[in-house]
Amino acid sequence: MYKLNVTSQFSSAHKLEGYDGPCKNLHGHNWKVRVGILCEKTNEIGLTIDFGKVKKHLEEIINIFDHSFLNDLPCFENKNPTSENIAKFIFTELSKKINIKGCILSEVEVWESDKTSMTYFE
């Protein structure tokens, strides 16, 4: 079994409705995102899945978030744009694009700072 990781980043602002703390106020993050894909085997040239394709798909998804106010995005209508919800959204959308036999998206990790992250997996 192999595990491929691809990391990217985006910058955005949000606020957490109903939160009792400073994050209830408008603030921003330079988010980092790592996706992990498990693959059973390599192909005839020794690759599992093309890094470039994974990067392209991930960028398409996180470009929705880049330099935006996350609370205003349709994907967070009626829910807070928490690290948890961001990770789950990315996981759901990227799962639709990973269609290589024997490869499955295993996790999405989202950092909102250098010291804190959230990982979503199914």
VMD Tcl script that builds the backbone (N, CA, C; Angstrom):
set m [mol new atoms 366]
animate dup $m
set s [atomselect $m all]
$s set {name element resname resid chain x y z} {
  {N N MET 1 A 0.852 -1.181 0.000}
  {CA C MET 1 A 0.000 0.000 0.000}
  {C C MET 1 A 0.895 1.241 0.000}
  {N N TYR 2 A 0.477 2.248 -0.743}
  {CA C TYR 2 A 1.194 3.508 -0.854}
  {C C TYR 2 A 0.282 4.635 -0.387}
  {N N LYS 3 A 0.883 5.702 0.136}
  {CA C LYS 3 A 0.111 6.884 0.500}
  {C C LYS 3 A 0.770 8.106 -0.128}
  {N N LEU 4 A 0.050 8.740 -1.030}
  {CA C LEU 4 A 0.489 9.946 -1.704}
  {C C LEU 4 A -0.073 11.148 -0.945}
  {N N ASN 5 A 0.750 12.161 -0.696}
  {CA C ASN 5 A 0.316 13.389 -0.033}
  {C C ASN 5 A 0.567 14.575 -0.941}
  {N N VAL 6 A -0.395 15.477 -0.990}
  {CA C VAL 6 A -0.254 16.731 -1.728}
  {C C VAL 6 A -0.698 17.849 -0.786}
  {N N THR 7 A 0.090 18.907 -0.747}
  {CA C THR 7 A -0.193 20.035 0.137}
  {C C THR 7 A -0.356 21.302 -0.678}
  {N N SER 8 A -1.286 22.156 -0.253}
  {CA C SER 8 A -1.490 23.451 -0.888}
  {C C SER 8 A -1.901 24.448 0.191}
  {N N GLN 9 A -2.291 25.643 -0.225}
  {CA C GLN 9 A -2.668 26.668 0.743}
  {C C GLN 9 A -3.611 27.677 0.129}
  {N N PHE 10 A -4.296 28.407 1.006}
  {CA C PHE 10 A -5.137 29.519 0.592}
  {C C PHE 10 A -5.262 30.486 1.759}
  {N N SER 11 A -5.651 31.708 1.457}
  {CA C SER 11 A -5.872 32.735 2.476}
  {C C SER 11 A -7.325 33.155 2.421}
  {N N SER 12 A -7.931 33.283 3.597}
  {CA C SER 12 A -9.322 33.720 3.645}
  {C C SER 12 A -9.666 34.209 5.043}
  {N N ALA 13 A -10.859 34.786 5.166}
  {CA C ALA 13 A -11.366 35.274 6.440}
  {C C ALA 13 A -12.649 34.543 6.782}
  {N N HIS 14 A -12.939 34.497 8.069}
  {CA C HIS 14 A -14.198 33.929 8.532}
  {C C HIS 14 A -14.479 34.428 9.940}
  {N N LYS 15 A -15.651 34.095 10.432}
  {CA C LYS 15 A -16.003 34.291 11.837}
  {C C LYS 15 A -16.899 33.124 12.227}
  {N N LEU 16 A -16.848 32.769 13.487}
  {CA C LEU 16 A -17.602 31.609 13.955}
  {C C LEU 16 A -18.814 32.058 14.759}
  {N N GLU 17 A -19.964 31.937 14.128}
  {CA C GLU 17 A -21.230 32.305 14.768}
  {C C GLU 17 A -21.502 31.366 15.942}
  {N N GLY 18 A -21.914 31.931 17.074}
  {CA C GLY 18 A -22.261 31.120 18.231}
  {C C GLY 18 A -21.068 30.696 19.071}
  {N N TYR 19 A -19.879 31.084 18.678}
  {CA C TYR 19 A -18.668 30.726 19.405}
  {C C TYR 19 A -18.424 31.758 20.501}
  {N N ASP 20 A -18.119 31.297 21.695}
  {CA C ASP 20 A -17.867 32.196 22.811}
  {C C ASP 20 A -16.359 32.398 22.965}
  {N N GLY 21 A -15.821 33.275 22.189}
  {CA C GLY 21 A -14.388 33.550 22.204}
  {C C GLY 21 A -14.040 34.496 21.081}
  {N N PRO 22 A -12.768 34.826 20.951}
  {CA C PRO 22 A -12.364 35.828 19.956}
  {C C PRO 22 A -12.646 35.414 18.511}
  {N N CYS 23 A -12.784 34.140 18.239}
  {CA C CYS 23 A -13.037 33.700 16.859}
  {C C CYS 23 A -14.458 34.017 16.391}
  {N N LYS 24 A -15.288 34.559 17.293}
  {CA C LYS 24 A -16.611 35.013 16.870}
  {C C LYS 24 A -16.497 36.290 16.035}
  {N N ASN 25 A -15.341 36.952 16.134}
  {CA C ASN 25 A -15.086 38.169 15.371}
  {C C ASN 25 A -14.441 37.827 14.028}
  {N N LEU 26 A -14.618 38.718 13.086}
  {CA C LEU 26 A -13.994 38.554 11.770}
  {C C LEU 26 A -12.474 38.473 11.930}
  {N N HIS 27 A -11.873 37.433 11.336}
  {CA C HIS 27 A -10.421 37.258 11.370}
  {C C HIS 27 A -10.002 36.399 10.181}
  {N N GLY 28 A -8.728 36.381 9.902}
  {CA C GLY 28 A -8.244 35.637 8.744}
  {C C GLY 28 A -7.183 34.622 9.093}
  {N N HIS 29 A -6.950 33.716 8.152}
  {CA C HIS 29 A -5.927 32.687 8.289}
  {C C HIS 29 A -5.231 32.495 6.950}
  {N N ASN 30 A -4.008 32.050 7.020}
  {CA C ASN 30 A -3.325 31.472 5.871}
  {C C ASN 30 A -3.408 29.966 6.085}
  {N N TRP 31 A -4.397 29.377 5.462}
  {CA C TRP 31 A -4.707 27.962 5.650}
  {C C TRP 31 A -3.739 27.094 4.848}
  {N N LYS 32 A -3.432 25.935 5.392}
  {CA C LYS 32 A -2.662 24.927 4.660}
  {C C LYS 32 A -3.532 23.680 4.582}
  {N N VAL 33 A -3.506 23.021 3.451}
  {CA C VAL 33 A -4.320 21.826 3.227}
  {C C VAL 33 A -3.425 20.700 2.742}
  {N N ARG 34 A -3.556 19.527 3.363}
  {CA C ARG 34 A -2.850 18.330 2.904}
  {C C ARG 34 A -3.883 17.252 2.648}
  {N N VAL 35 A -3.774 16.617 1.489}
  {CA C VAL 35 A -4.650 15.485 1.183}
  {C C VAL 35 A -3.799 14.223 1.098}
  {N N GLY 36 A -4.349 13.137 1.601}
  {CA C GLY 36 A -3.671 11.843 1.549}
  {C C GLY 36 A -4.488 10.864 0.728}
  {N N ILE 37 A -3.845 10.206 -0.209}
  {CA C ILE 37 A -4.520 9.250 -1.090}
  {C C ILE 37 A -3.819 7.906 -0.953}
  {N N LEU 38 A -4.583 6.879 -0.619}
  {CA C LEU 38 A -4.049 5.520 -0.511}
  {C C LEU 38 A -4.193 4.811 -1.844}
  {N N CYS 39 A -3.124 4.154 -2.259}
  {CA C CYS 39 A -3.141 3.394 -3.512}
  {C C CYS 39 A -2.576 2.002 -3.258}
  {N N GLU 40 A -3.223 1.021 -3.852}
  {CA C GLU 40 A -2.837 -0.376 -3.643}
  {C C GLU 40 A -1.547 -0.749 -4.356}
  {N N LYS 41 A -1.335 -0.167 -5.535}
  {CA C LYS 41 A -0.169 -0.589 -6.337}
  {C C LYS 41 A 0.243 0.526 -7.277}
  {N N THR 42 A 1.371 0.306 -7.935}
  {CA C THR 42 A 1.848 1.259 -8.932}
  {C C THR 42 A 1.475 0.755 -10.323}
  {N N ASN 43 A 1.557 1.654 -11.275}
  {CA C ASN 43 A 1.306 1.255 -12.659}
  {C C ASN 43 A 2.593 0.701 -13.278}
  {N N GLU 44 A 2.584 0.500 -14.581}
  {CA C GLU 44 A 3.716 -0.124 -15.264}
  {C C GLU 44 A 4.995 0.703 -15.226}
  {N N ILE 45 A 4.879 2.020 -14.960}
  {CA C ILE 45 A 6.089 2.845 -14.871}
  {C C ILE 45 A 6.443 3.214 -13.424}
  {N N GLY 46 A 5.737 2.616 -12.469}
  {CA C GLY 46 A 6.076 2.807 -11.059}
  {C C GLY 46 A 5.371 3.942 -10.343}
  {N N LEU 47 A 4.301 4.485 -10.942}
  {CA C LEU 47 A 3.532 5.559 -10.305}
  {C C LEU 47 A 2.215 5.032 -9.759}
  {N N THR 48 A 1.735 5.677 -8.695}
  {CA C THR 48 A 0.407 5.345 -8.172}
  {C C THR 48 A -0.643 6.221 -8.833}
  {N N ILE 49 A -0.510 7.507 -8.638}
  {CA C ILE 49 A -1.415 8.507 -9.224}
  {C C ILE 49 A -0.565 9.747 -9.481}
  {N N ASP 50 A -0.832 10.467 -10.517}
  {CA C ASP 50 A -0.029 11.617 -10.920}
  {C C ASP 50 A -0.193 12.767 -9.917}
  {N N PHE 51 A 0.922 13.179 -9.300}
  {CA C PHE 51 A 0.899 14.318 -8.377}
  {C C PHE 51 A 0.252 15.534 -9.035}
  {N N GLY 52 A 0.593 15.776 -10.289}
  {CA C GLY 52 A 0.092 16.948 -11.003}
  {C C GLY 52 A -1.417 16.977 -11.106}
  {N N LYS 53 A -2.021 15.823 -11.357}
  {CA C LYS 53 A -3.489 15.765 -11.451}
  {C C LYS 53 A -4.131 16.032 -10.098}
  {N N VAL 54 A -3.547 15.468 -9.051}
  {CA C VAL 54 A -4.085 15.694 -7.705}
  {C C VAL 54 A -3.966 17.176 -7.350}
  {N N LYS 55 A -2.808 17.775 -7.624}
  {CA C LYS 55 A -2.617 19.202 -7.345}
  {C C LYS 55 A -3.645 20.049 -8.088}
  {N N LYS 56 A -3.865 19.730 -9.355}
  {CA C LYS 56 A -4.826 20.481 -10.172}
  {C C LYS 56 A -6.224 20.397 -9.572}
  {N N HIS 57 A -6.657 19.201 -9.215}
  {CA C HIS 57 A -7.992 19.024 -8.632}
  {C C HIS 57 A -8.110 19.757 -7.293}
  {N N LEU 58 A -7.081 19.661 -6.465}
  {CA C LEU 58 A -7.108 20.341 -5.176}
  {C C LEU 58 A -7.171 21.848 -5.365}
  {N N GLU 59 A -6.373 22.375 -6.278}
  {CA C GLU 59 A -6.377 23.822 -6.533}
  {C C GLU 59 A -7.748 24.299 -7.013}
  {N N GLU 60 A -8.405 23.529 -7.872}
  {CA C GLU 60 A -9.741 23.901 -8.346}
  {C C GLU 60 A -10.703 24.065 -7.167}
  {N N ILE 61 A -10.583 23.195 -6.186}
  {CA C ILE 61 A -11.480 23.237 -5.030}
  {C C ILE 61 A -11.127 24.398 -4.105}
  {N N ILE 62 A -9.854 24.533 -3.748}
  {CA C ILE 62 A -9.523 25.564 -2.760}
  {C C ILE 62 A -9.525 26.969 -3.356}
  {N N ASN 63 A -9.503 27.087 -4.676}
  {CA C ASN 63 A -9.640 28.418 -5.277}
  {C C ASN 63 A -10.984 29.050 -4.937}
  {N N ILE 64 A -11.976 28.241 -4.613}
  {CA C ILE 64 A -13.277 28.747 -4.161}
  {C C ILE 64 A -13.094 29.572 -2.890}
  {N N PHE 65 A -12.165 29.144 -2.034}
  {CA C PHE 65 A -11.955 29.772 -0.731}
  {C C PHE 65 A -10.975 30.935 -0.758}
  {N N ASP 66 A -10.030 30.924 -1.690}
  {CA C ASP 66 A -8.916 31.856 -1.646}
  {C C ASP 66 A -9.379 33.308 -1.721}
  {N N HIS 67 A -8.883 34.108 -0.782}
  {CA C HIS 67 A -9.182 35.534 -0.680}
  {C C HIS 67 A -10.689 35.809 -0.664}
  {N N SER 68 A -11.403 35.015 0.134}
  {CA C SER 68 A -12.841 35.225 0.263}
  {C C SER 68 A -13.219 35.293 1.739}
  {N N PHE 69 A -14.442 35.726 1.980}
  {CA C PHE 69 A -15.053 35.668 3.308}
  {C C PHE 69 A -15.855 34.370 3.317}
  {N N LEU 70 A -15.331 33.369 3.988}
  {CA C LEU 70 A -15.890 32.014 3.911}
  {C C LEU 70 A -17.355 31.951 4.307}
  {N N ASN 71 A -17.773 32.768 5.257}
  {CA C ASN 71 A -19.169 32.736 5.717}
  {C C ASN 71 A -20.155 33.041 4.597}
  {N N ASP 72 A -19.716 33.760 3.574}
  {CA C ASP 72 A -20.604 34.140 2.468}
  {C C ASP 72 A -20.705 33.085 1.366}
  {N N LEU 73 A -19.900 32.040 1.432}
  {CA C LEU 73 A -19.903 31.036 0.362}
  {C C LEU 73 A -21.090 30.089 0.489}
  {N N PRO 74 A -21.685 29.702 -0.644}
  {CA C PRO 74 A -22.827 28.786 -0.605}
  {C C PRO 74 A -22.540 27.458 0.111}
  {N N CYS 75 A -21.311 26.970 0.046}
  {CA C CYS 75 A -20.994 25.686 0.671}
  {C C CYS 75 A -21.050 25.752 2.199}
  {N N PHE 76 A -21.077 26.957 2.759}
  {CA C PHE 76 A -21.178 27.106 4.213}
  {C C PHE 76 A -22.486 27.769 4.636}
  {N N GLU 77 A -23.462 27.738 3.742}
  {CA C GLU 77 A -24.773 28.272 4.089}
  {C C GLU 77 A -25.335 27.446 5.248}
  {N N ASN 78 A -25.745 28.110 6.283}
  {CA C ASN 78 A -26.314 27.487 7.485}
  {C C ASN 78 A -25.316 26.669 8.289}
  {N N LYS 79 A -24.017 26.886 8.090}
  {CA C LYS 79 A -23.009 26.224 8.915}
  {C C LYS 79 A -21.763 27.087 8.987}
  {N N ASN 80 A -21.055 26.968 10.095}
  {CA C ASN 80 A -19.826 27.730 10.273}
  {C C ASN 80 A -18.710 27.178 9.394}
  {N N PRO 81 A -17.894 28.066 8.830}
  {CA C PRO 81 A -16.725 27.621 8.066}
  {C C PRO 81 A -15.559 27.280 9.009}
  {N N THR 82 A -15.770 26.258 9.806}
  {CA C THR 82 A -14.745 25.777 10.729}
  {C C THR 82 A -13.728 24.934 9.969}
  {N N SER 83 A -12.616 24.663 10.603}
  {CA C SER 83 A -11.632 23.754 9.997}
  {C C SER 83 A -12.275 22.413 9.695}
  {N N GLU 84 A -13.143 21.957 10.591}
  {CA C GLU 84 A -13.841 20.685 10.397}
  {C C GLU 84 A -14.680 20.701 9.127}
  {N N ASN 85 A -15.474 21.759 8.952}
  {CA C ASN 85 A -16.350 21.837 7.776}
  {C C ASN 85 A -15.573 22.086 6.489}
  {N N ILE 86 A -14.486 22.816 6.576}
  {CA C ILE 86 A -13.636 23.022 5.391}
  {C C ILE 86 A -13.022 21.697 4.952}
  {N N ALA 87 A -12.476 20.946 5.910}
  {CA C ALA 87 A -11.852 19.654 5.592}
  {C C ALA 87 A -12.866 18.694 4.976}
  {N N LYS 88 A -14.072 18.647 5.548}
  {CA C LYS 88 A -15.098 17.741 5.024}
  {C C LYS 88 A -15.523 18.146 3.619}
  {N N PHE 89 A -15.677 19.450 3.375}
  {CA C PHE 89 A -16.050 19.917 2.039}
  {C C PHE 89 A -14.992 19.518 1.015}
  {N N ILE 90 A -13.733 19.770 1.336}
  {CA C ILE 90 A -12.649 19.419 0.413}
  {C C ILE 90 A -12.637 17.920 0.170}
  {N N PHE 91 A -12.803 17.127 1.222}
  {CA C PHE 91 A -12.830 15.668 1.101}
  {C C PHE 91 A -13.950 15.233 0.146}
  {N N THR 92 A -15.137 15.757 0.360}
  {CA C THR 92 A -16.297 15.380 -0.460}
  {C C THR 92 A -16.067 15.723 -1.930}
  {N N GLU 93 A -15.588 16.932 -2.181}
  {CA C GLU 93 A -15.385 17.368 -3.564}
  {C C GLU 93 A -14.221 16.637 -4.233}
  {N N LEU 94 A -13.132 16.450 -3.523}
  {CA C LEU 94 A -11.972 15.781 -4.121}
  {C C LEU 94 A -12.245 14.300 -4.344}
  {N N SER 95 A -13.040 13.691 -3.489}
  {CA C SER 95 A -13.400 12.271 -3.670}
  {C C SER 95 A -14.059 12.036 -5.022}
  {N N LYS 96 A -14.815 13.013 -5.492}
  {CA C LYS 96 A -15.499 12.901 -6.786}
  {C C LYS 96 A -14.514 12.898 -7.951}
  {N N LYS 97 A -13.316 13.446 -7.726}
  {CA C LYS 97 A -12.345 13.606 -8.810}
  {C C LYS 97 A -11.259 12.533 -8.818}
  {N N ILE 98 A -11.115 11.796 -7.727}
  {CA C ILE 98 A -10.108 10.740 -7.652}
  {C C ILE 98 A -10.757 9.457 -8.157}
  {N N ASN 99 A -10.489 9.108 -9.383}
  {CA C ASN 99 A -11.153 7.951 -9.987}
  {C C ASN 99 A -10.156 6.994 -10.631}
  {N N ILE 100 A -9.049 6.761 -9.939}
  {CA C ILE 100 A -8.057 5.788 -10.391}
  {C C ILE 100 A -8.335 4.487 -9.655}
  {N N LYS 101 A -8.493 3.402 -10.392}
  {CA C LYS 101 A -8.765 2.114 -9.760}
  {C C LYS 101 A -7.657 1.764 -8.761}
  {N N GLY 102 A -8.063 1.389 -7.558}
  {CA C GLY 102 A -7.109 1.018 -6.523}
  {C C GLY 102 A -6.598 2.181 -5.692}
  {N N CYS 103 A -7.093 3.403 -5.965}
  {CA C CYS 103 A -6.695 4.587 -5.193}
  {C C CYS 103 A -7.940 5.216 -4.565}
  {N N ILE 104 A -7.794 5.640 -3.319}
  {CA C ILE 104 A -8.916 6.249 -2.606}
  {C C ILE 104 A -8.404 7.396 -1.746}
  {N N LEU 105 A -9.163 8.484 -1.735}
  {CA C LEU 105 A -8.826 9.601 -0.858}
  {C C LEU 105 A -9.020 9.123 0.576}
  {N N SER 106 A -7.976 9.187 1.380}
  {CA C SER 106 A -8.076 8.677 2.747}
  {C C SER 106 A -8.285 9.771 3.770}
  {N N GLU 107 A -7.772 10.995 3.514}
  {CA C GLU 107 A -7.912 12.049 4.515}
  {C C GLU 107 A -7.610 13.414 3.930}
  {N N VAL 108 A -8.181 14.413 4.582}
  {CA C VAL 108 A -7.874 15.806 4.283}
  {C C VAL 108 A -7.548 16.478 5.609}
  {N N GLU 109 A -6.364 17.076 5.677}
  {CA C GLU 109 A -5.947 17.788 6.879}
  {C C GLU 109 A -5.884 19.276 6.558}
  {N N VAL 110 A -6.479 20.089 7.439}
  {CA C VAL 110 A -6.527 21.533 7.267}
  {C C VAL 110 A -5.891 22.189 8.483}
  {N N TRP 111 A -4.877 23.024 8.234}
  {CA C TRP 111 A -4.240 23.808 9.290}
  {C C TRP 111 A -4.762 25.233 9.205}
  {N N GLU 112 A -5.169 25.796 10.341}
  {CA C GLU 112 A -5.466 27.222 10.359}
  {C C GLU 112 A -4.340 28.004 11.015}
  {N N SER 113 A -3.367 27.302 11.565}
  {CA C SER 113 A -2.139 27.918 12.075}
  {C C SER 113 A -1.036 26.866 12.026}
  {N N ASP 114 A 0.172 27.267 12.341}
  {CA C ASP 114 A 1.282 26.315 12.354}
  {C C ASP 114 A 1.143 25.278 13.459}
  {N N LYS 115 A 0.294 25.566 14.443}
  {CA C LYS 115 A 0.197 24.694 15.612}
  {C C LYS 115 A -1.105 23.918 15.720}
  {N N THR 116 A -2.078 24.216 14.864}
  {CA C THR 116 A -3.373 23.540 14.975}
  {C C THR 116 A -3.865 23.064 13.621}
  {N N SER 117 A -4.376 21.839 13.603}
  {CA C SER 117 A -4.950 21.293 12.370}
  {C C SER 117 A -6.110 20.377 12.704}
  {N N MET 118 A -6.888 20.096 11.681}
  {CA C MET 118 A -8.029 19.185 11.779}
  {C C MET 118 A -7.942 18.230 10.608}
  {N N THR 119 A -8.148 16.932 10.865}
  {CA C THR 119 A -8.127 15.926 9.801}
  {C C THR 119 A -9.507 15.302 9.681}
  {N N TYR 120 A -10.016 15.249 8.445}
  {CA C TYR 120 A -11.280 14.581 8.156}
  {C C TYR 120 A -10.989 13.331 7.349}
  {N N PHE 121 A -11.635 12.221 7.705}
  {CA C PHE 121 A -11.539 10.976 6.946}
  {C C PHE 121 A -12.802 10.178 7.161}
  {N N GLU 122 A -13.062 9.236 6.279}
  {CA C GLU 122 A -14.246 8.387 6.386}
  {C C GLU 122 A -13.832 6.941 6.505}
}
mol reanalyze $m
mol bondsrecalc $m
mol representation Tube
mol addrep $m
